[in-house]
Amino acid sequence: MTTVPLGEVSEINPRPPTIAGHETVSFVGMAQLDASTAQTDAGEATPFAEVSKGYTVFADGDLLVAKITPCFENNKIGQAQLEHKIGVGSTEFHVLRPGDRINDRYLLHFLRQSSVRRHGEMRMTGSAGQRRVPVAFLQELQIPLPPLGEQRRIAATLDRADALRTKRAQIERSWTELASAIFDRLFGDPIANPRGWPTHSFGELVASMQYGPRFYNESYSPEGVRIVRITDLDTAGHLNFGPMPKMTVTDGERQKFALTAGDIIFARTGATVGKLALIKHEDPLCIAGAYFIRIKLRDSLEPRFAAAFLRTRSIQSIIKAGSHQSAQQNFSGPGLRALPCPLPPIELQREFCSIMAKLEEERTRRAEAAAAFDELFASLESRAFSG
């Protein structure tokens, strides 16, 4: 099959058109590009004069590729589906406008392959926390180019398969909502504290907090201890151990940084600030990287309860608000320690943990089936673009 550089069949970061200041455009931030559905929302209607400087301009139907880490690795790649003809959004978007030789949906599916993201990650430039995919990577990226009719057929097949994955993601979100509802039923909102539990600062209930060590890609090896990256943690708090890189560490590093059951790891920086995971007994040996804080709790706080507390809407609102006080979103140890935490009786915490353990067992069974489907989808993608 013929392959061509992407820059030959698609405009990359095209020159914006002339737009009158009074013209209404759709404003789309990074958060409005859904990584699971691969599209934006309709955007917020805004006069162009209010957003004419310091943003990226694109058109309805253009493809958007997040250039910055970890958004690129998290598959923030999708199509603009706007209310208005013109969109304005984050400067962290690369804009792709497919030409007449390539189908837009075909190109979108090609870009969302894990292999493309891996290659893009290796080409990133810049310092830690501010690494970006250069435009040259997209311009030079080789893409198979079958006839347009074949492109449309491939895109339609992948669209149907992806729709099934989207439905599965919606079911996954319903599990998260159920867990939140159970917490609210037993304990109420932690800020309002309607049950009148004694309130402590979260720091009073924590035995220790530790920032993860900084590792670099060149230190990874085929064997060793898994290194947890932000991209290995989903919004529901589940870790994907399969793609985690490994690293050979010293006995001292293993003893100091290895995660143990009951630890909570908290994403402290970037667009994913506030995501967290609870480490379980069955999890393989791993170390959380530099963008995480490891939290060890005192005996008065059950780990499952603490993780659910940190995920509540009101606590996440505090975290999000606090993280925006600096140019680079960040919510670190002092902010975590200051969070107000009601302390229910330990027996009630354990009742909640028992309910959640049963819920997690059922979710795990469904997740295994979903993982098998993801493997089939990846295989389908690979065959589609290899001819």
Steps between C-alpha positions, in 0.01 A plus 500: 500500500623851418609711796549877503612758756199640684605853403430414133132416553401725790557863593667516840434810711341684204496879489179628666243684286408865544231516769300807604518586869122480542476154339397223739744212529506179708758503779646156574755436776705184546239367744232521229682248279382158615774237467250213508254627235773671292302819453448839658179627650314778316713766669405817685354774277734801526556820296829459313630832634515349850722207395683639198843499665694224669290207374494252212244550220348204315190404303212263562612155383872562550698239693660611828811335643608594853870575479591515871569219747307320643203599283654354184577168670144500639369498140363854496463471124161567345280687256348845553120467512404863549181704522659771284719482190811628677650378826757658728680304769812392680842589362594140587311372193658411168233548230471263204276576202478196269538566128297346218722187482423379852181427694472686828377200702766274350768748606351535848508125563856481369618772739332338801697176471717423802799446269470857368479637853809303604699639209375850575600466864854407396519812280386740773720798579526729803555464873318262736135594546512726192594248229318542170456317169676709233318589181776324303387165643156543343635639172733202455268229633454231234137403440367222273289651220258257333232632260239728660227237474714254696582772755128562556434128543780466757382811685138378513608162641717662768226753582257216574753318717592821681134569575490173694806610698331831579197317640734294715664819629156634591434185703837549672397854597177363647708282737682811618170682552365205700803504730451873551131450582582230759752731669249785505227276644718381789701813577355800319699778338834535685491880496139536616556207744126448565565213746712726720807273506812643671699687234879483471744630247588220261862540604414400858375165370801433276808310616720627217502664157780444252566646155585244235856485364577643158587238239580561133414292194864414435514320835224253409589134444320179395517368857464655843237688700201658327495881502151652527446796268201736495391335174470162676219630725145558376248745642321223692820418690598179324862428413598339170812300585553353152660799322696627802872531426743313724822608663781333688522660846730457797390322816497838672272653236270199515474522878442875493255533211326165432123527544320273747136403550301785652715775350320774307680664209380851412569685173631836613567692178380567147158465340435175691559647848277331759487153342590227747527125544492263796768231494366147561662179630482335158669787314850430362802674648524857376629849580299819439682758287577863573153637422348301788485534876491172695271519804520259794215523752469465874288217643205733563436533126413206273676527161187435290312763698786749462518444123123549467520814714766649272284422194186675628380791290550758775858392578588481130364855464741620769786317328417646158464853640828472689686359201417803284684740729820444301575509127566125497209324672631361827353378830771374729554373854402812699171528313421133561582525869268799541190329357218473758417133563205381712586183692210251530525204740744238375220239496301708250810555288554123490137440402551735207825320408322163500233630263763651274704178491198306369429773247862493385489122448209538259664794325820298456311217329349747256834676452663173394239460228555862396877446483446209264289726279772767505751242379269406215455868409877558501543197276230632267676838484834338428359294213312800362813711467741226396304395196 
